[in-house]
Amino acid sequence: MMIALVTHRRVRAALIEGSAFATCLPGAAALEHLVVREEDGEKKLSGEIVVEAANGLLLKTADNAYHRILTPAIRSRTTDSKPLVMLDKKQLAERLLAELPPGFQIHHSKNYVVCYNTTRVYAEWTSSLLERLQKAFIAHWKKKGCEVAPPEHPLPVIVFGDQASYAEWSRADLGPAVNNVIGYYNLDSNRITMYDLTGMQTLARDEGYHRGSMRDISDLLSTPAAEPLVATIVHEATHQISFNCGLQTRLVDNPLWMSEGLAVYFETPDLNSSRSWSGIGVNYARWDRFLENLDEDRVPPLSRLVADDELFRHPETAVDSYAQAWAWNYFLIKWRPKEYAGYLKEIKDQPLLTPPDPKRRLAAFRKYFGSDFDELEDEFFRQMQRIE
């Protein structure tokens, strides 16, 4: 999910939402051609309108991106009878290369189009990591009774060779926080953007690792100093998979405690395994953080975590909120799997661009997990004592 918060490593475009923007057009066949006024000039867009109202529209384009367009910005608009046809791997690669600076190349894997200007072996390592994550992610949720499937369309990944070029490109998304963010998923563009972690001076032990084999890269990024960096990339990739496999829906009111906790649930892979993904579930770093907060009486009530996203929006509470979100997601996935699957579907089926509503969020949570928060918290602490 892209939101306007650096602490979540994502940014959201200006949001068109509310009752004035309520007309959904699922399955619209017509292809719309727009000329839109932007800060740096005019831009041509063609796609399918999925939501429209007097104040603007939401356009889905062939690269599976969403564009929120206010009515005053539309300079011209025409319609034809052609349906929207999504880009294949080759076409998506061509679009990415056309947008990015010179020097980028393409690496294809089964489900990903990796556009990179670092070494090819790092691009291959990245796609291998993401393919393993995706396979494990989908298998995990199928076992939990969720309706998930491999993405219908290729997933775009952009990998810069160094932090400086990544920062220059990503500043439009991340603003001044770009130097503190190593990778992010953009909910509107559906892209992951990152840079080559092996080039970081704090990690590179010698030049051979930067130009070495996939095994060399895995060895380097398995070190303690690299673990949180890799976790960030996995976290963002988990968001991308979740929004493209049927578990979550982009641009609905996805509570951050659920989305972020779900992503943290998959953060800890075994990089030295070429096939398995053994890091599903227990995240000891997050659990230790949660216990520290609990000892110091810094854990807010569950109802506050569920009702709004404010705890995730402030740097002083964001890290603690991720830990609490992981703990509750872990508990509900492990000990209330059917209810959790039902809750996910309820959130997934909301109308697009519905603004957050604390009362609606609490009602949805109570529908599946009960109205007695004190009783649920008692069960939570009793069950979570089993973590060793």
Backbone hydrogen bonds, N-H to C=O, Kabsch-Sander energy under -0.5 kcal/mol:
donor,donor_aa,acceptor,acceptor_aa,energy
3,I,1,M,-0.6
5,L,3,I,-1.8
5,L,10,R,-1.1
8,H,5,L,-1.0
9,R,6,V,-2.3
10,R,5,L,-1.4
17,E,15,L,-0.7
18,G,353,L,-1.0
21,F,18,G,-1.9
23,T,52,E,-0.7
24,C,22,A,-0.8
25,L,50,V,-3.1
28,A,25,L,-1.3
31,L,80,D,-1.5
32,E,30,A,-0.6
32,E,47,G,-3.3
33,H,78,T,-3.1
34,L,32,E,-0.5
34,L,45,L,-3.5
35,V,76,S,-2.1
36,V,34,L,-0.5
36,V,43,K,-3.2
37,R,73,A,-3.2
38,E,41,G,-3.3
41,G,38,E,-1.6
43,K,36,V,-2.5
45,L,34,L,-2.5
47,G,32,E,-2.2
48,E,60,K,-2.9
50,V,48,E,-0.5
50,V,58,L,-2.5
51,V,58,L,-1.2
52,E,23,T,-2.4
53,A,56,G,-2.5
54,A,20,A,-0.5
55,N,20,A,-0.5
56,G,53,A,-1.1
57,L,69,I,-2.6
58,L,51,V,-2.8
59,L,57,L,-0.5
59,L,67,H,-2.7
60,K,48,E,-3.2
61,T,59,L,-0.5
61,T,65,A,-2.4
62,A,46,S,-0.5
64,N,61,T,-1.9
66,Y,188,D,-2.8
67,H,59,L,-2.4
69,I,57,L,-2.8
69,I,67,H,-0.7
70,L,68,R,-0.5
71,T,55,N,-1.5
73,A,70,L,-1.6
74,I,71,T,-1.7
75,R,35,V,-3.1
75,R,73,A,-0.7
76,S,35,V,-1.3
78,T,33,H,-2.3
80,D,31,L,-2.0
86,M,84,L,-0.5
87,L,62,A,-2.8
92,L,88,D,-2.8
93,A,89,K,-2.4
94,E,90,K,-2.1
95,R,91,Q,-2.0
96,L,92,L,-2.4
97,L,93,A,-2.6
98,A,94,E,-1.8
99,E,95,R,-1.3
99,E,96,L,-0.5
100,L,96,L,-2.1
104,F,101,P,-0.8
105,Q,116,Y,-3.3
107,H,114,V,-2.6
109,S,112,Y,-2.3
113,V,155,L,-2.6
114,V,107,H,-2.9
114,V,112,Y,-0.6
115,C,113,V,-0.7
115,C,157,V,-3.3
116,Y,105,Q,-2.3
116,Y,114,V,-0.6
117,N,159,V,-1.6
123,A,119,T,-1.7
124,E,120,R,-2.5
125,W,121,V,-2.5
126,T,122,Y,-2.5
127,S,123,A,-2.3
128,S,124,E,-2.3
129,L,125,W,-2.3
130,L,126,T,-2.3
131,E,127,S,-2.5
132,R,128,S,-2.1
133,L,129,L,-2.2
134,Q,130,L,-2.7
135,K,131,E,-2.4
136,A,132,R,-2.2
137,F,133,L,-2.9
138,I,134,Q,-2.5
139,A,135,K,-2.0
140,H,136,A,-2.4
141,W,137,F,-2.0
142,K,138,I,-2.0
143,K,139,A,-1.8
144,K,140,H,-0.9
145,G,142,K,-1.5
146,C,141,W,-2.6
148,V,146,C,-1.3
149,A,245,C,-2.0
155,L,111,N,-2.6
157,V,113,V,-2.4
158,I,192,I,-2.8
159,V,115,C,-2.8
160,F,158,I,-0.5
160,F,194,M,-2.6
166,Y,162,D,-1.7
167,A,163,Q,-2.8
168,E,164,A,-2.2
169,W,165,S,-1.9
170,S,166,Y,-2.7
171,R,167,A,-1.3
172,A,169,W,-0.6
173,D,170,S,-1.0
174,L,170,S,-2.8
175,G,171,R,-2.6
177,A,174,L,-1.2
178,V,175,G,-1.8
179,N,176,P,-0.6
180,N,177,A,-2.1
181,V,178,V,-1.2
182,I,180,N,-0.5
184,Y,193,T,-2.1
186,N,191,R,-2.7
187,L,185,Y,-0.7
190,N,186,N,-2.3
191,R,186,N,-0.6
192,I,156,P,-1.6
193,T,184,Y,-2.4
194,M,158,I,-2.2
195,Y,182,I,-0.8
196,D,160,F,-2.5
199,G,196,D,-1.1
200,M,197,L,-1.6
203,L,200,M,-1.5
204,A,200,M,-2.7
209,Y,206,D,-1.2
210,H,206,D,-0.6
210,H,207,E,-0.5
211,R,207,E,-1.1
212,G,209,Y,-0.7
217,I,213,S,-2.1
218,S,214,M,-2.4
219,D,215,R,-2.5
220,L,216,D,-2.4
221,L,217,I,-2.7
222,S,218,S,-0.5
222,S,219,D,-0.8
223,T,220,L,-1.2
226,A,223,T,-1.0
227,E,223,T,-1.3
229,L,226,A,-0.6
230,V,226,A,-2.4
231,A,227,E,-2.4
232,T,228,P,-1.5
233,I,229,L,-1.6
234,V,230,V,-2.6
235,H,231,A,-2.7
236,E,232,T,-2.3
237,A,233,I,-2.4
238,T,234,V,-2.5
239,H,235,H,-1.6
240,Q,236,E,-1.9
241,I,237,A,-2.5
242,S,238,T,-2.8
243,F,239,H,-2.1
244,N,241,I,-1.6
245,C,241,I,-1.2
247,L,242,S,-0.7
248,Q,242,S,-2.2
252,V,249,T,-1.0
254,N,252,V,-2.0
258,M,255,P,-0.6
259,S,255,P,-2.3
260,E,256,L,-2.7
261,G,256,L,-0.6
261,G,257,W,-1.1
262,L,258,M,-2.4
263,A,259,S,-1.8
264,V,260,E,-2.5
265,Y,261,G,-1.5
266,F,263,A,-1.3
267,E,264,V,-1.7
268,T,279,G,-0.9
271,L,269,P,-0.9
273,S,270,D,-1.6
274,S,272,N,-0.6
280,I,277,W,-0.5
281,G,265,Y,-2.9
282,V,280,I,-0.8
284,Y,282,V,-0.5
287,W,283,N,-2.4
288,D,284,Y,-2.8
289,R,285,A,-1.7
290,F,286,R,-2.3
291,L,287,W,-2.4
292,E,288,D,-2.2
293,N,289,R,-2.2
294,L,290,F,-2.4
295,D,291,L,-2.5
296,E,292,E,-1.5
297,D,294,L,-1.4
298,R,293,N,-3.3
304,R,301,P,-0.6
305,L,301,P,-1.5
306,V,302,L,-2.3
307,A,303,S,-2.2
308,D,304,R,-1.5
312,F,309,D,-1.5
313,R,309,D,-0.7
313,R,310,E,-1.1
314,H,310,E,-0.5
317,T,314,H,-1.6
318,A,314,H,-1.9
319,V,315,P,-0.6
321,S,317,T,-2.0
322,Y,318,A,-2.1
323,A,319,V,-1.6
324,Q,320,D,-2.2
325,A,321,S,-2.8
326,W,322,Y,-2.6
327,A,323,A,-2.2
328,W,324,Q,-2.2
329,N,325,A,-2.3
330,Y,326,W,-3.0
331,F,327,A,-2.2
332,L,328,W,-2.5
333,I,329,N,-2.7
334,K,330,Y,-2.3
335,W,331,F,-2.9
336,R,332,L,-1.6
340,Y,336,R,-2.5
341,A,337,P,-2.4
342,G,338,K,-2.1
343,Y,339,E,-2.4
344,L,340,Y,-2.6
345,K,341,A,-1.9
346,E,342,G,-2.1
347,I,343,Y,-2.3
348,K,344,L,-2.6
349,D,345,K,-2.0
350,Q,347,I,-1.5
353,L,251,L,-3.9
354,T,351,P,-1.1
361,R,357,D,-2.6
362,L,358,P,-2.5
363,A,359,K,-2.2
364,A,360,R,-2.3
365,F,361,R,-2.1
366,R,362,L,-2.7
367,K,363,A,-1.9
368,Y,364,A,-0.9
368,Y,365,F,-0.8
369,F,365,F,-2.5
370,G,366,R,-1.9
373,F,371,S,-1.1
376,L,372,D,-1.9
377,E,373,F,-2.5
378,D,374,D,-2.0
379,E,375,E,-2.0
380,F,376,L,-2.5
381,F,377,E,-2.4
382,R,378,D,-1.9
383,Q,379,E,-2.7
384,M,380,F,-2.6
385,Q,381,F,-0.7
386,R,383,Q,-1.9
387,I,384,M,-1.4
